[in-house]
Amino acid sequence: MTDTDRPGDDRETARRAAAAHTVAARDLESFLRTLPATPGPEHVAEYATLLSREERARADRQAAVDALGLTVGSIEPG
């Protein structure tokens, strides 16, 4: 067992959170690739679900990375 495999390792938690965010973003991308030219109410509902999932996964990823001390104030220029 390596030091990155230890239960409770914050780095592993961050990697898993990043992977979950990647999956959620890919699912959202896949949905958008198949979206018809005229979306219906069912598409709006599915989009809302996928977007919510992606935003939760992003927040989880950010919290896990913050726990590692990799907090970034802003990446906006200026």
C-alpha positions, 0 to 999 in steps of 0.5 A: 500500500502506498501513501496515496492509498491510505484511507482518509488521505486528503489527496485521494479524496481530492482525486476522487472528487475531481474524477466525479466532477469530470464525469458530471461535466462529461454527462452534461457535454453529452447531453448538449451534443444530442440536444435537438434544435428546439428543446422541449420541457423534458430537455430543460428538466434534464439540463437542470438535473445535470447542471445541478449535479455538475455544480454539486460535484464542482463544489465537492471538488473545491472543498476537497482541494481546499482541504489540501491547502490549495485554495486560490483566491481568484483566477480572474485577470486584473 
